[in-house]
Amino acid sequence: MTPSPGPGVVTIDVAHPPMGADRAEAALEECLRRSRTGSDRAVMKVIHGYGSSGRGGTLKETVRNWAYRKRDKLALVVPGEVFSLFSADVQEAIREAGNPPPSEFADINRGMTVIFLK
């Protein structure tokens, strides 16, 4: 788990080196726990890769399934392949997260999922 320099953003890389599903979920849980106990981090950029098929692999499914199960604690989950700073939902979530700079989201791609916390 690597805090990014901008306010409210933490990057979690579960793909380099690849983690097993259990370890990846544990890293996500730890980040969520820290955010709920006083951390100012409100956005998780999760790097899960997109698998050797180019369509998404086990880690992508693990991250998105975890987010679905935790949806009551999350404000918005945006797959990297559809992420857009022009989306009204994303703009609102960014405002709620304390307006981290747009540069925090410049590298979003299909091998990532962006999770905005409540």
C-alpha positions as YAML, in Angstrom:
chain: A
units: angstrom
residues:
- id: 1
  name: MET
  ca: [0.00, 0.00, 0.00]
- id: 2
  name: THR
  ca: [1.57, 3.27, -1.11]
- id: 3
  name: PRO
  ca: [0.17, 6.67, -0.15]
- id: 4
  name: SER
  ca: [0.11, 9.01, -3.12]
- id: 5
  name: PRO
  ca: [1.28, 12.60, -2.66]
- id: 6
  name: GLY
  ca: [-2.18, 14.05, -3.24]
- id: 7
  name: PRO
  ca: [-4.83, 14.39, -0.56]
- id: 8
  name: GLY
  ca: [-7.14, 11.48, -0.04]
- id: 9
  name: VAL
  ca: [-5.54, 8.95, -2.42]
- id: 10
  name: VAL
  ca: [-3.78, 5.66, -1.71]
- id: 11
  name: THR
  ca: [-2.50, 3.25, -4.37]
- id: 12
  name: ILE
  ca: [-2.64, -0.46, -3.68]
- id: 13
  name: ASP
  ca: [-0.72, -2.66, -6.10]
- id: 14
  name: VAL
  ca: [-1.82, -6.28, -5.82]
- id: 15
  name: ALA
  ca: [-0.40, -7.20, -9.23]
- id: 16
  name: HIS
  ca: [3.35, -6.49, -8.89]
- id: 17
  name: PRO
  ca: [4.32, -9.02, -7.72]
- id: 18
  name: PRO
  ca: [0.99, -10.79, -8.08]
- id: 19
  name: MET
  ca: [-0.74, -11.56, -4.80]
- id: 20
  name: GLY
  ca: [-3.04, -14.46, -4.22]
- id: 21
  name: ALA
  ca: [-6.73, -13.64, -3.82]
- id: 22
  name: ASP
  ca: [-6.64, -13.97, -0.01]
- id: 23
  name: ARG
  ca: [-3.63, -11.70, 0.34]
- id: 24
  name: ALA
  ca: [-5.12, -9.12, -2.05]
- id: 25
  name: GLU
  ca: [-8.36, -9.05, -0.07]
- id: 26
  name: ALA
  ca: [-6.39, -8.67, 3.17]
- id: 27
  name: ALA
  ca: [-4.58, -5.62, 1.70]
- id: 28
  name: LEU
  ca: [-7.90, -4.09, 0.64]
- id: 29
  name: GLU
  ca: [-9.39, -4.76, 4.09]
- id: 30
  name: GLU
  ca: [-6.39, -3.15, 5.78]
- id: 31
  name: CYS
  ca: [-6.71, -0.03, 3.63]
- id: 32
  name: LEU
  ca: [-10.43, 0.19, 4.33]
- id: 33
  name: ARG
  ca: [-9.84, -0.31, 8.08]
- id: 34
  name: ARG
  ca: [-7.21, 2.43, 8.17]
- id: 35
  name: SER
  ca: [-9.48, 4.85, 6.35]
- id: 36
  name: ARG
  ca: [-12.26, 4.21, 8.86]
- id: 37
  name: THR
  ca: [-10.03, 4.79, 11.89]
- id: 38
  name: GLY
  ca: [-8.97, 8.33, 11.20]
- id: 39
  name: SER
  ca: [-6.94, 8.28, 8.00]
- id: 40
  name: ASP
  ca: [-7.68, 11.04, 5.54]
- id: 41
  name: ARG
  ca: [-7.43, 8.66, 2.60]
- id: 42
  name: ALA
  ca: [-10.75, 8.62, 0.75]
- id: 43
  name: VAL
  ca: [-9.78, 7.08, -2.59]
- id: 44
  name: MET
  ca: [-8.19, 3.71, -3.32]
- id: 45
  name: LYS
  ca: [-6.51, 3.23, -6.70]
- id: 46
  name: VAL
  ca: [-6.15, -0.53, -6.95]
- id: 47
  name: ILE
  ca: [-3.72, -1.92, -9.51]
- id: 48
  name: HIS
  ca: [-4.80, -5.47, -10.30]
- id: 49
  name: GLY
  ca: [-3.57, -5.87, -13.87]
- id: 50
  name: TYR
  ca: [-5.71, -7.18, -16.67]
- id: 51
  name: GLY
  ca: [-4.44, -10.71, -16.97]
- id: 52
  name: SER
  ca: [-2.55, -12.43, -19.73]
- id: 53
  name: SER
  ca: [-5.76, -12.63, -21.78]
- id: 54
  name: GLY
  ca: [-6.02, -8.83, -21.80]
- id: 55
  name: ARG
  ca: [-9.60, -9.08, -20.52]
- id: 56
  name: GLY
  ca: [-8.91, -9.31, -16.82]
- id: 57
  name: GLY
  ca: [-7.69, -12.03, -14.60]
- id: 58
  name: THR
  ca: [-8.22, -13.45, -11.16]
- id: 59
  name: LEU
  ca: [-7.02, -10.36, -9.31]
- id: 60
  name: LYS
  ca: [-9.36, -8.08, -11.23]
- id: 61
  name: GLU
  ca: [-12.28, -10.33, -10.31]
- id: 62
  name: THR
  ca: [-11.07, -10.55, -6.71]
- id: 63
  name: VAL
  ca: [-10.90, -6.76, -6.34]
- id: 64
  name: ARG
  ca: [-14.26, -6.11, -7.94]
- id: 65
  name: ASN
  ca: [-15.99, -8.93, -6.04]
- id: 66
  name: TRP
  ca: [-14.52, -7.58, -2.79]
- id: 67
  name: ALA
  ca: [-15.82, -4.10, -3.65]
- id: 68
  name: TYR
  ca: [-19.26, -5.52, -4.37]
- id: 69
  name: ARG
  ca: [-19.34, -7.25, -0.98]
- id: 70
  name: LYS
  ca: [-18.22, -4.01, 0.74]
- id: 71
  name: ARG
  ca: [-20.55, -1.73, -1.24]
- id: 72
  name: ASP
  ca: [-22.23, -0.43, 1.92]
- id: 73
  name: LYS
  ca: [-18.88, 1.14, 2.95]
- id: 74
  name: LEU
  ca: [-18.02, 2.49, -0.50]
- id: 75
  name: ALA
  ca: [-19.33, 5.58, -2.24]
- id: 76
  name: LEU
  ca: [-18.40, 4.62, -5.82]
- id: 77
  name: VAL
  ca: [-16.48, 1.87, -7.60]
- id: 78
  name: VAL
  ca: [-15.25, 2.71, -11.09]
- id: 79
  name: PRO
  ca: [-13.58, 0.12, -13.34]
- id: 80
  name: GLY
  ca: [-10.53, 1.59, -15.03]
- id: 81
  name: GLU
  ca: [-11.85, 0.77, -18.47]
- id: 82
  name: VAL
  ca: [-14.77, 3.21, -18.03]
- id: 83
  name: PHE
  ca: [-13.17, 5.79, -15.72]
- id: 84
  name: SER
  ca: [-13.58, 9.37, -16.93]
- id: 85
  name: LEU
  ca: [-12.95, 12.68, -15.21]
- id: 86
  name: PHE
  ca: [-15.89, 13.97, -17.26]
- id: 87
  name: SER
  ca: [-18.36, 11.62, -15.56]
- id: 88
  name: ALA
  ca: [-20.73, 13.48, -13.21]
- id: 89
  name: ASP
  ca: [-20.55, 10.61, -10.69]
- id: 90
  name: VAL
  ca: [-16.74, 10.68, -10.70]
- id: 91
  name: GLN
  ca: [-16.64, 14.48, -10.38]
- id: 92
  name: GLU
  ca: [-18.98, 14.32, -7.37]
- id: 93
  name: ALA
  ca: [-16.94, 11.52, -5.76]
- id: 94
  name: ILE
  ca: [-13.74, 13.53, -6.26]
- id: 95
  name: ARG
  ca: [-15.32, 16.56, -4.57]
- id: 96
  name: GLU
  ca: [-16.45, 14.37, -1.66]
- id: 97
  name: ALA
  ca: [-12.89, 12.97, -1.40]
- id: 98
  name: GLY
  ca: [-11.47, 16.45, -0.84]
- id: 99
  name: ASN
  ca: [-10.60, 17.32, -4.44]
- id: 100
  name: PRO
  ca: [-7.38, 15.42, -5.02]
- id: 101
  name: PRO
  ca: [-5.64, 16.87, -8.08]
- id: 102
  name: PRO
  ca: [-6.64, 15.49, -11.49]
- id: 103
  name: SER
  ca: [-3.06, 14.26, -11.93]
- id: 104
  name: GLU
  ca: [-3.87, 11.54, -9.35]
- id: 105
  name: PHE
  ca: [-6.20, 10.01, -11.94]
- id: 106
  name: ALA
  ca: [-4.10, 10.51, -15.08]
- id: 107
  name: ASP
  ca: [-2.78, 6.95, -15.11]
- id: 108
  name: ILE
  ca: [-6.11, 5.12, -14.69]
- id: 109
  name: ASN
  ca: [-6.36, 2.22, -17.13]
- id: 110
  name: ARG
  ca: [-8.10, -1.14, -17.59]
- id: 111
  name: GLY
  ca: [-5.70, -2.78, -15.16]
- id: 112
  name: MET
  ca: [-7.00, -0.63, -12.31]
- id: 113
  name: THR
  ca: [-10.14, -0.04, -10.31]
- id: 114
  name: VAL
  ca: [-10.84, 3.24, -8.50]
- id: 115
  name: ILE
  ca: [-12.74, 2.96, -5.24]
- id: 116
  name: PHE
  ca: [-14.14, 6.03, -3.50]
- id: 117
  name: LEU
  ca: [-14.79, 5.44, 0.19]
- id: 118
  name: LYS
  ca: [-17.70, 6.78, 2.21]
...
